[in-house]
Amino acid sequence: RPPIPVPPTLTSLLALSHRYRGLTLVLTFLCYTSYHLSRKPISIVKSQLHPNCSALGPNPHNDSNSSTWCSWAPFDGDNYKELFGALDNAFLVAYAIGMFISGIFGERLPLRYYLSGGMVLSGLFTALFGLGYFWDIHVLWYFIVVQVCNGLVQTTGWPSVVACVGNWFGKGKRGLIMGIWNSRGGVGNILGSLIAGVWVSSGGGLSFIVPGIIIAAVGIGGVFFLVEYPEDVGCSPPLHHVMTTNENDPEAVTSNEGPLSISGQSSTDHSDSPTEPAEEPEAISFLGALRIPGVVEFSLCLLFAKLVSYTFLYWLPLYGGDVGEFLGTGRQERAWQGEHLLTPLLSLTAHFGAKEAGDLSTLFDVGGILGGIFAGLISDYTGGRATTCCVMLVVAAPMLFLYNHVGQNGIGTSIAMLIICGALVNGPYALITTAVSADLPGTHESLKGNAKALSTVTAIIDGTGSIGAALGPLLAGLISPTGWNNVFYMLIAADVLACLLLARVVVKEVRGGGGYMARKRGYVRT
């Protein structure tokens, strides 16, 4: 007896859903890659705003101050590090504050226009920073205002892209999918470093203008091609809530990964007709999102995880480029005693310029890409998001200590340690901001996978993490006068605190059993 053929209409719906899923992943990947790409230039250009002018020869203007004649005012004084810190914190504090508000707007506005509008504005403010070079602007308030505005509009990105991806994908292999997809941050950082490095030696203006044009162009493209909900194009939405079992057959489970069940019929509509648009879900309140189990724990964990990650992000390229002047006569011994941040790089980058130091810093991002994919894969297999994060954080602490003490034993050692530390630090960070943020709304029975809750939950988690991103570089600057080894101790302490804050969720996952949790999340081994 020949098998019953699947109706053509359902086959075409399945193919259509797969195409739109792929398109959504690619577009959201490009969008947030552009966000990170536009954030990176400032960390590359810093070393050009206050270079070691003595190494460039005598002052052609015959000015008595030969050590700063080539610096860009107002960053030509002895307080240039404090001014650089002010630029960083202007962006990061505005980003952290704006993120808590952004998710609320993201739930109530069309995500496609909200995301694209934010990208165009972000491109504008990024370019305005670079135009300060061509307009010969030397007042601090201009750069501070541009950074604040850019920090606010960049908050449109993360809640929007996570909500879009969460709308199209169920929990089946969400950790692996989002682990690969989350490499967009590392890819954006790497591209931003390379693009900014092309023009950094010629003043740095184009190092901002070109990324600004790129993010604005990608944002305009998103208006025309991004699809927010499967229902908008006649596809069935994925099941976000826990899987159900048949009382008579405990082994039978419903699929939450595709628009069709095993029988070939729609998992949400067993008729042969296309799925009718579902009722529009209601937006969730800020306090309602906080009551979702795990939101507070993961938010606080991300605060400390981002503190470590962003300290590396903002300080690594700058000190790699500036280190040559630290190794002058009588200073090399003090440098090896830990008076400057990232001492393992001192022997490797003393001869590097701003471009080369920026290129070297991309190794930390390469490790972050690998760590995000590995964390997503392991968490899918075990079903323990928090457990995966906790294990990686536990291993990261001694690795940070080793990096500070043995990373200088050759360029190969330093490269390997940068990649390992990047994977262990950014792996949990990537998992929390993607798969965990998208999972949590489906764990609360009153929400049952309400897609509208994704934006607010994501904004709360990433907004809390952004507070740590602002504190990290600030604390590094405050602690550095006591010895830069103490900065590493601060980073290790933050890493340990991030792990401890997940203890309750880890215990709950372990008691629930890894295999059961994996099936509950939709990971079915075939």
Disulfide bonds with the S-S distance in Angstrom:
Cys53-Cys70 1.99
